[in-house]
Amino acid sequence: MKGINMESMKRFPIEDFLARLGHHPVQRSANAVWYRSPYREEKTPSFKVNPEKNLWYDFGEGKGGNIFALAGEFIRSGDFITQARYVAEVSGMPLPEHETRRSSEMRQASGKSFENVEIFPLQNRALLHYLQERGILSAIAIANCKEMRYTTHGKRYFAVAFGNGGGGYEIRNRFFKGCLPPKDVTLLAYGSASCNLYEGFMDYLSARVLGIGNGEDHLVLNSVSNLTKAYRLLDGYGKLQCHFDNDEAGRRTLEALRTRYGGKVTDCSGLYGGCKDLNDYLQKTLVERQAWRENEKKGKNNGIKL
């Protein structure tokens, strides 16, 4: 597997790996950290981690090993490539080149072969960490999204799930973007005469972080190809505020809305001019704020406020 040092992945601390999945120790000693088993139910902790050797052993099951073997217990797979992919996803490490190609193939297969689908409240630490990297606060993510666990092509995955009006879900994780059919728009209505429009749910979540449209309604297209499905929901609004991508597809969608609704439509893309979309703007804003705070600590801002 090219593109990554597998030994570095193997050395990723099992304690950190478990913490990102929401599992924390109940007891520590000189060379052992004890947990209740993270992948099965138990009351008395029998799951031991040796931090020095970065190995684990489950006395209740009589099995143990390295971080890849542990990943295999979570995803119920003995395939090393699948285990390594899961470790990469949880730890935030980049995928090997081979795995990146597989991820691209999965995108092309979006919507196919979703089996054993389970929907839970969003709590997976790896998914929340991924969203935090995109600038999305955990509280906002948890309030608006779910966690989906599913099998495709015989392998188990998990992803952030954003529901649509048709009963389907837009799904996203660090390596995959897709949809559990049916495809539809998502309306979040609060009784306002004004509606904010977005292409995708990541931009909607970004708007919530930025405080855009507080107290107003929001509609997520989940694809510009869904625009005609949105008309029946938009016809009653007095004002439509559009936060589309700064690209040709975004401009075409804006013009189609202007053709139908005329002066009711406002183009809000000027807020994030120079950025690809609202989420790109949010991430850059957070980076700039962090840099300003660091300079403030060093006394380099000369009294200038952000």
C-alpha positions in Angstrom: 0.0 0.0 0.0 1.7 3.2 -1.2 1.3 6.7 0.0 1.3 6.1 3.8 3.6 4.4 6.3 1.6 1.5 7.6 3.9 1.3 10.7 2.8 4.9 11.6 -0.8 3.8 11.4 0.0 0.7 13.5 1.5 2.9 16.1 -1.5 5.2 16.4 -2.4 5.0 20.2 -5.2 2.6 20.8 -6.3 4.8 23.7 -6.8 7.7 21.3 -8.5 5.4 18.8 -11.0 4.3 21.4 -11.5 7.9 22.7 -12.5 9.1 19.2 -15.1 6.3 19.2 -16.4 7.5 22.5 -14.9 4.8 24.8 -13.0 5.9 27.9 -11.0 3.8 30.5 -12.5 2.9 33.9 -9.2 2.0 35.6 -5.4 2.6 35.1 -2.3 0.9 36.4 1.4 1.1 35.6 1.2 -0.7 32.3 -2.5 -1.4 31.7 -5.6 0.6 30.9 -8.9 -1.2 31.5 -12.2 -0.6 29.6 -15.5 -2.2 29.4 -15.4 -3.9 26.1 -16.1 -1.3 23.4 -17.7 -3.7 20.9 -19.9 -5.9 23.2 -22.0 -5.4 26.3 -20.4 -6.0 29.7 -20.6 -4.6 33.3 -17.1 -5.7 34.6 -14.2 -4.3 32.6 -12.2 -7.1 31.0 -10.7 -5.2 28.0 -7.1 -4.3 28.6 -4.8 -2.0 26.7 -1.0 -2.0 27.1 -0.1 1.6 26.1 3.7 0.8 25.9 3.2 -2.0 23.4 0.1 -0.5 21.9 -1.8 -3.8 22.1 -5.1 -4.9 23.5 -6.6 -8.0 24.9 -10.2 -8.9 25.6 -10.2 -11.4 28.5 -14.0 -12.0 28.0 -13.5 -13.1 24.4 -10.0 -14.5 24.7 -8.7 -12.4 21.8 -6.5 -9.4 21.2 -3.9 -7.8 19.0 -2.9 -4.5 17.4 -5.0 -1.6 16.3 -6.0 -3.3 13.0 -7.3 -6.4 14.8 -9.3 -4.0 17.0 -10.7 -2.2 14.0 -11.8 -5.6 12.7 -13.8 -6.3 15.8 -15.7 -3.0 15.3 -16.5 -3.5 11.6 -16.7 -7.3 11.8 -14.2 -7.9 9.1 -11.0 -9.9 8.9 -9.9 -8.1 5.7 -6.7 -6.1 6.4 -7.4 -3.5 3.8 -10.9 -2.8 5.2 -9.4 -2.7 8.7 -6.7 -0.2 7.6 -9.4 2.0 6.0 -11.4 2.1 9.2 -8.3 3.0 11.2 -7.5 5.8 8.7 -11.1 7.1 9.0 -11.2 7.1 12.8 -7.6 8.4 13.3 -7.8 11.1 10.6 -4.8 9.7 8.7 -4.8 10.0 4.9 -5.9 7.0 2.9 -3.2 5.1 0.9 -3.3 5.7 -2.8 -4.9 2.4 -3.4 -7.7 3.1 -1.0 -8.2 6.6 -2.5 -9.0 4.9 -5.8 -11.4 2.6 -4.1 -13.1 5.6 -2.5 -13.6 7.1 -6.0 -15.2 3.9 -7.2 -17.5 3.9 -4.2 -18.7 7.4 -5.2 -19.6 6.1 -8.6 -21.6 3.4 -7.0 -23.5 5.9 -4.8 -27.0 4.7 -4.1 -26.3 1.0 -4.8 -26.3 -2.0 -2.5 -27.0 -0.3 0.8 -27.9 -3.1 3.2 -28.4 -3.6 6.9 -29.0 0.2 7.2 -29.3 1.5 10.8 -30.0 5.1 11.8 -28.8 6.4 15.2 -28.4 9.7 16.9 -25.1 11.2 15.8 -22.4 10.3 18.4 -19.5 8.7 16.6 -16.4 10.6 17.5 -14.7 10.1 14.2 -17.7 11.6 12.3 -17.9 14.5 14.8 -14.2 15.1 14.4 -14.6 15.1 10.6 -17.4 17.7 10.9 -15.3 19.8 13.3 -12.5 19.9 10.7 -15.1 21.4 8.3 -15.9 24.0 10.9 -19.2 22.5 12.1 -19.8 22.6 15.8 -20.8 19.3 17.4 -24.0 20.7 18.9 -25.2 21.9 15.5 -24.3 18.7 13.8 -26.1 16.5 16.5 -29.2 18.7 16.3 -29.5 18.4 12.5 -27.9 15.1 11.5 -28.1 11.4 12.3 -25.5 8.6 12.2 -26.0 5.9 9.6 -24.3 2.5 9.7 -24.6 0.4 6.6 -23.2 -2.5 4.6 -22.3 -2.1 0.9 -20.5 -4.7 -1.2 -20.2 -6.8 1.9 -18.4 -4.3 4.0 -19.5 -2.2 7.0 -19.3 1.6 7.0 -20.6 4.6 9.0 -21.5 8.1 7.9 -23.2 11.4 8.8 -26.8 11.2 7.6 -29.0 14.2 6.7 -32.6 13.4 6.1 -34.6 14.6 3.1 -38.4 15.1 2.6 -38.8 11.8 0.7 -37.5 9.6 3.5 -34.0 9.2 2.1 -30.7 10.4 3.5 -27.7 12.4 2.1 -24.7 10.6 3.6 -21.1 11.8 4.1 -17.9 10.8 5.7 -14.3 11.7 5.1 -14.0 9.5 2.1 -17.5 9.1 0.7 -20.4 11.3 -0.5 -23.6 9.7 -1.5 -27.3 9.2 -1.0 -29.6 6.6 0.4 -32.6 6.9 -2.0 -35.0 8.4 -2.6 -33.3 11.7 -3.5 -35.3 14.8 -2.4 -35.0 18.3 -0.9 -35.0 19.1 2.8 -37.2 21.8 4.2 -36.6 23.1 7.7 -39.7 25.3 8.4 -40.2 27.6 11.3 -43.1 29.6 10.0 -41.1 32.4 8.5 -42.0 34.3 5.3 -38.3 34.2 4.3 -36.4 31.0 3.2 -32.7 30.5 2.9 -31.6 28.1 0.1 -28.5 25.9 -0.1 -27.2 23.3 -2.5 -26.0 20.9 0.1 -26.4 20.2 3.8 -22.8 21.1 4.6 -23.5 24.6 3.6 -26.7 24.6 5.6 -24.8 23.5 8.7 -22.2 26.2 8.0 -25.0 28.8 7.9 -26.1 27.7 11.3 -22.6 28.1 12.7 -22.3 31.5 11.1 -25.7 32.6 12.4 -27.2 33.1 9.0 -31.0 33.0 8.8 -31.7 32.6 12.5 -35.5 32.4 13.0 -36.0 31.9 9.2 -36.8 28.9 7.2 -34.2 26.9 5.3 -34.3 24.6 2.3 -31.5 22.3 1.2 -31.7 21.1 -2.4 -29.3 18.2 -1.8 -28.4 18.7 -5.5 -29.2 21.4 -8.0 -31.0 18.8 -10.1 -33.7 18.8 -7.4 -34.7 22.4 -8.0 -38.0 21.6 -9.7 -39.0 19.5 -6.6 -38.5 22.6 -4.5 -40.9 24.8 -6.3 -44.1 23.6 -4.6 -42.4 24.4 -1.2 -41.0 27.8 -2.3 -44.1 29.3 -4.0 -45.5 30.7 -0.8 -42.5 32.6 0.4 -42.1 36.3 0.1 -38.3 36.3 0.1 -35.8 33.7 -1.1 -32.1 34.1 0.0 -29.8 32.0 -2.0 -26.4 30.7 -0.8 -25.3 28.7 -3.8 -21.8 27.6 -4.9 -19.7 30.1 -6.8 -19.7 28.1 -10.0 -21.7 27.6 -13.2 -24.2 25.2 -11.6 -24.8 27.7 -8.8 -25.3 30.6 -11.2 -27.7 28.6 -13.4 -29.8 27.6 -10.3 -30.0 31.2 -9.2 -31.1 32.4 -12.7 -33.8 29.7 -12.8 -35.2 30.9 -9.5 -35.1 34.5 -10.7 -37.0 33.5 -13.8 -39.8 32.0 -11.6 -39.8 34.4 -8.6 -38.3 37.6 -9.9 -37.5 40.2 -7.2 -38.2 37.8 -4.4 -34.8 36.2 -5.0 -31.6 37.6 -3.4 -28.1 36.4 -4.3 -26.2 36.1 -1.0 -23.0 34.7 -2.5 -21.2 38.0 -2.1 -20.7 37.1 1.5 -18.3 34.4 0.5 -16.9 35.9 -2.6 -13.6 34.3 -3.5 -14.6 31.0 -1.9 -16.0 28.0 -3.5 -19.0 27.8 -1.2 -20.3 28.7 2.3 -18.4 25.9 4.0 -15.2 26.9 2.3 -15.8 30.4 3.6 -16.5 29.2 7.1 -13.3 27.2 7.2 -11.2 30.1 6.0 -12.9 32.4 8.5 -12.1 30.1 11.4 -8.4 29.8 10.2 -8.2 33.6 10.1 -9.7 33.9 13.6 -7.3 31.4 15.0 -4.3 33.2 13.4 -5.6 36.5 14.8 -5.9 35.0 18.3 -2.4 33.6 18.1 -1.0 37.0 17.0 -3.0 38.7 19.8 -1.2 36.6 22.3 2.1 37.6 20.8 1.1 41.3 20.7 1.3 41.5 16.9 -2.2 42.8 16.2 -1.5 46.5 17.1 -4.9 46.9 18.7 -6.8 45.9 15.6 -9.9 44.0 16.3 -11.1 41.2 14.2 
